[in-house]
């Protein structure tokens, strides 16, 4: 059975304006690892918009495309996953990839732990 994996990476990390006008989450050398009941995937940022996705002992790469307009609030990068662009591994032959920051109106105070009661 062939499966398509859609990966979406979002965060509140910003790059300097001089680096790029797009709002990426990852910088070269960063790795984000996520584990679910289906398994673990690691996303590593390479040079520019190159990303490497590793799961179950195999790695596949793609070079994302910078968004020119906001899409769903994000001005990040994407890869539409045309066709079956990856060699098959565990039924996965393509990735529909997305990376970008999501605007937030919350404040740091919302994340503070309240003092103990009593």
Secondary structure as the mmCIF struct_conf table of DSSP 4:
data_model
#
loop_
_struct_conf.conf_type_id
_struct_conf.id
_struct_conf.beg_label_comp_id
_struct_conf.beg_label_asym_id
_struct_conf.beg_label_seq_id
_struct_conf.end_label_comp_id
_struct_conf.end_label_asym_id
_struct_conf.end_label_seq_id
STRN STRN1 UNK A 3 UNK A 11
BEND BEND1 UNK A 12 UNK A 12
TURN_TY1_P TURN_TY1_P1 UNK A 17 UNK A 19
BEND BEND2 UNK A 21 UNK A 22
BEND BEND3 UNK A 25 UNK A 25
TURN_TY1_P TURN_TY1_P2 UNK A 28 UNK A 29
STRN STRN2 UNK A 31 UNK A 36
TURN_TY1_P TURN_TY1_P3 UNK A 37 UNK A 38
STRN STRN3 UNK A 39 UNK A 45
BEND BEND4 UNK A 47 UNK A 47
TURN_TY1_P TURN_TY1_P4 UNK A 48 UNK A 49
STRN STRN4 UNK A 50 UNK A 55
TURN_TY1_P TURN_TY1_P5 UNK A 56 UNK A 57
STRN STRN5 UNK A 58 UNK A 63
STRN STRN6 UNK A 65 UNK A 66
BEND BEND5 UNK A 68 UNK A 69
STRN STRN7 UNK A 71 UNK A 71
TURN_TY1_P TURN_TY1_P6 UNK A 72 UNK A 73
STRN STRN8 UNK A 74 UNK A 74
BEND BEND6 UNK A 76 UNK A 76
STRN STRN9 UNK A 77 UNK A 79
BEND BEND7 UNK A 83 UNK A 84
BEND BEND8 UNK A 86 UNK A 86
STRN STRN10 UNK A 89 UNK A 89
TURN_TY1_P TURN_TY1_P7 UNK A 90 UNK A 91
STRN STRN11 UNK A 92 UNK A 101
HELX_RH_3T_P HELX_RH_3T_P1 UNK A 108 UNK A 111
BEND BEND9 UNK A 112 UNK A 112
HELX_LH_PP_P HELX_LH_PP_P1 UNK A 113 UNK A 117
#
